[in-house]
């Protein structure tokens, strides 16, 4: 097995782990609505969980970007440099507000955002 193949396997496992963590955050949001009745507590907690899921999805996206860079090399049988996740990311890393914008964009993706406004509405009106 090549180092690139090993890297792909490790990154794919972590990519799936981030998906499970994001699902856990969504489940925590549902639990907050069920078990916390005060909207003054519930709404900020839901906002925090929403942003946390956006951060997780941003991290997952970085792994996905590296996976997409590795796959063509594996398919072509190329001998590309392995273990470059952090070097590649550091070269393109946004700074300051750029990083915040990246997190917010992830939080606003429909697959992330869908339940949070609904849960906030339920929490507020109940």
C-alpha positions as CSV (number, residue, x, y, z in Angstrom):
1,X,0.0,0.0,0.0
2,X,1.2,3.5,-0.8
3,X,1.4,6.4,1.6
4,X,-1.2,8.2,-0.5
5,X,-3.6,5.2,-0.1
6,X,-3.0,5.1,3.6
7,X,-3.6,8.8,3.8
8,X,-6.9,8.5,1.9
9,X,-8.1,5.7,4.3
10,X,-7.2,7.8,7.4
11,X,-8.9,11.0,6.0
12,X,-12.0,9.2,4.8
13,X,-12.5,7.7,8.3
14,X,-12.1,11.2,9.8
15,X,-14.4,12.7,7.2
16,X,-17.1,10.2,8.3
17,X,-16.4,10.9,11.9
18,X,-17.1,14.6,11.4
19,X,-20.4,13.6,9.8
20,X,-21.3,11.7,13.0
21,X,-20.2,14.5,15.2
22,X,-22.4,17.0,13.2
23,X,-25.3,14.6,13.7
24,X,-24.6,14.5,17.4
25,X,-24.8,18.3,17.5
26,X,-28.1,18.3,15.7
27,X,-29.4,15.7,18.3
28,X,-28.2,17.9,21.1
29,X,-30.1,20.8,19.6
30,X,-33.3,18.7,19.6
31,X,-32.6,17.7,23.2
32,X,-32.2,21.4,24.2
33,X,-35.7,22.1,22.8
34,X,-37.2,19.2,24.5
35,X,-35.6,19.6,28.0
36,X,-35.1,23.4,28.3
37,X,-38.3,25.4,28.4
38,X,-36.9,28.9,28.8
39,X,-36.4,30.6,25.3
40,X,-33.8,33.0,26.9
41,X,-31.7,29.9,27.5
42,X,-32.8,27.8,24.5
43,X,-32.2,30.3,21.8
44,X,-28.6,31.2,22.6
45,X,-27.8,27.4,23.1
46,X,-29.3,26.6,19.7
47,X,-27.3,29.5,18.1
48,X,-24.2,28.1,19.7
49,X,-24.9,24.6,18.5
50,X,-25.6,25.9,15.0
51,X,-22.3,27.7,14.8
52,X,-20.5,24.7,16.3
53,X,-21.9,22.5,13.6
54,X,-20.7,25.0,11.0
55,X,-17.2,24.8,12.4
56,X,-17.3,21.0,12.3
57,X,-18.5,21.1,8.7
58,X,-15.7,23.5,7.8
59,X,-13.2,21.1,9.3
60,X,-14.9,18.2,7.4
61,X,-14.7,20.3,4.2
62,X,-10.9,20.6,4.6
63,X,-10.6,16.9,4.8
64,X,-12.9,16.5,1.8
65,X,-10.7,19.0,-0.2
66,X,-7.6,16.8,0.5
67,X,-9.5,13.6,-0.4
68,X,-10.5,15.2,-3.7
69,X,-6.8,16.0,-4.3
70,X,-5.7,12.5,-3.5
71,X,-8.2,10.6,-5.5
72,X,-7.1,11.6,-9.0
73,X,-3.5,10.7,-8.1
74,X,-4.6,7.3,-6.9
75,X,-6.6,6.7,-10.0
76,X,-3.7,7.7,-12.3
77,X,-1.2,5.7,-10.2
78,X,0.8,8.8,-9.8
79,X,3.4,9.1,-7.1
80,X,2.1,12.4,-5.6
81,X,3.3,13.8,-2.2
82,X,1.4,12.2,0.6
83,X,0.7,13.6,4.1
84,X,0.2,17.2,2.9
85,X,-3.1,18.0,4.6
86,X,-1.8,20.8,6.9
87,X,0.8,22.1,4.5
88,X,-1.8,22.5,1.7
89,X,-4.3,24.1,4.1
90,X,-1.8,26.5,5.7
91,X,-0.9,27.7,2.2
92,X,-4.5,28.6,1.5
93,X,-5.7,29.4,5.1
94,X,-7.9,32.4,5.3
95,X,-7.0,34.9,8.1
96,X,-9.2,36.9,10.5
97,X,-12.6,37.6,9.1
98,X,-12.0,35.3,6.1
99,X,-12.0,32.4,8.6
100,X,-15.1,33.6,10.3
101,X,-16.9,33.9,6.9
102,X,-15.8,30.4,6.1
103,X,-17.5,29.1,9.3
104,X,-20.6,31.1,8.7
105,X,-20.9,29.9,5.1
106,X,-20.7,26.3,6.4
107,X,-23.4,27.1,9.0
108,X,-25.7,28.5,6.3
109,X,-25.5,25.4,4.1
110,X,-29.0,23.9,3.9
111,X,-27.9,20.5,5.2
112,X,-26.5,22.3,8.3
113,X,-29.0,25.1,8.8
114,X,-32.3,23.4,8.1
115,X,-33.3,22.3,11.6
116,X,-32.0,25.3,13.6
117,X,-34.5,28.1,12.5
118,X,-37.3,25.6,12.9
119,X,-36.1,24.6,16.4
120,X,-35.7,28.2,17.3
121,X,-39.2,29.0,16.2
122,X,-40.6,26.1,18.2
123,X,-38.6,27.1,21.2
124,X,-39.7,30.7,21.0
125,X,-43.4,30.1,20.4
126,X,-43.9,27.3,22.9
